[in-house]
Amino acid sequence: MTFTTALKEEMSKNEINIIEAEYELISFLNCLGKFSSKELTITLENASIARRIYKEIKMIYSISPVITIRLQKRFKTKQIYILNIKDDINKIKESIDLGNKKDIETLVSDEEKISFLSGAFLAVGNVSNPSTSGYHLEFIFTKEKLAQQVLNLLNYFKLNAKSIKRGYKIVVYIKASENISDLLKLFKATNSLFYFEDIRIYKDHKNMVNRLNNCEIANQEKTFKTGQKQVENIKYLQKEDLFNLLDDKTKIVANARIKYPELSYQELAEIISNEMDYKIGKSGINHHFIKINELVNRHKESRKNHENRK
């Protein structure tokens, strides 16, 4: 079972009142209802959703749809549920007409707004499994007005939804994991929410550990390169007979660096403080290496000028 299927089955078992059921059914039938002059047909693949829509039609319109179950053998065998209504077609069509519901974003309660979103998601919603891919939840519409209403409602709840045209379809989507989580809360899909949050926490923790490890590796590489450069400068001074120009404390730091080329400033300061009777901190270490670097640069510059004069 996919995460989307599990979520929809959980949503389809939530209890709602007749007003909420009306708004859920309005958006659902606008998404999937097929009207002709004589009948309304709704084709579904999910038994739980089929039962819910059957109950809502019976509760709101006092009509019992005829249910037909068929086996579809495309790629793999699955059951298809077809709800068929032939009574009061015009009445149903008029009651769900979005033209008569143009102020749905502002005139109904939050619970009814959520029911409208729920109906749309049960009909045309999908959400990626957070354990196998990134975070993505979407509604796929063929009616622009319905897509715009769902977009407006999602953003009414501050879910940062966006839309894009994909051929003749309009996709309304949410990418941020925290916004998807908030929508699952609105849908009262507790089990799906806990699963989603568990995966999100695990992935966030894993990403944080990876970032810290990468940062630590980068710092180690930087420390190693810095130490190697400082060792080269010290050896240069020794080779050029300039080492004795350094003061005694700078010599202590330089000798420690030759011995421990891989250590950070903090680690080097601790070793010098503990082993060489010279209390020093990171800033002091840095100060001595600045002296060493300046002496090397002055000598190299002097040699260059001397060669140019020749």
Buried (B, 14 or more C-beta within 10 A) or exposed (E): EEBBBBBBBBBBEBEBEEBBBBBBBBBBBBBBBEBEEEEBBBBBEBEBBBBBBBEBBEBBBEBEBEBEEEEEEEEEEEEEBBBBBEEBBEEBEEBBEBEEBEEBBEEBEEBBBBBBBBBBBBBBBBBBEBEEEEBBBBBBBEEEBBBBBBBBBBBBBEBEBEBEEEEEBBBBBBBBBEBBBBBBBBBBBEEBBEBBBEBBEEBEEEEEEEEEEEEEEEEEEEBBEBBEEBBEBBEBBEEBEBBEEBEEBBBBBBBBBEEBBEBBBEBBBBEBBEEBEBEBBBEBBEBBBEBBEEBBEEBEEEEEEEEEEE
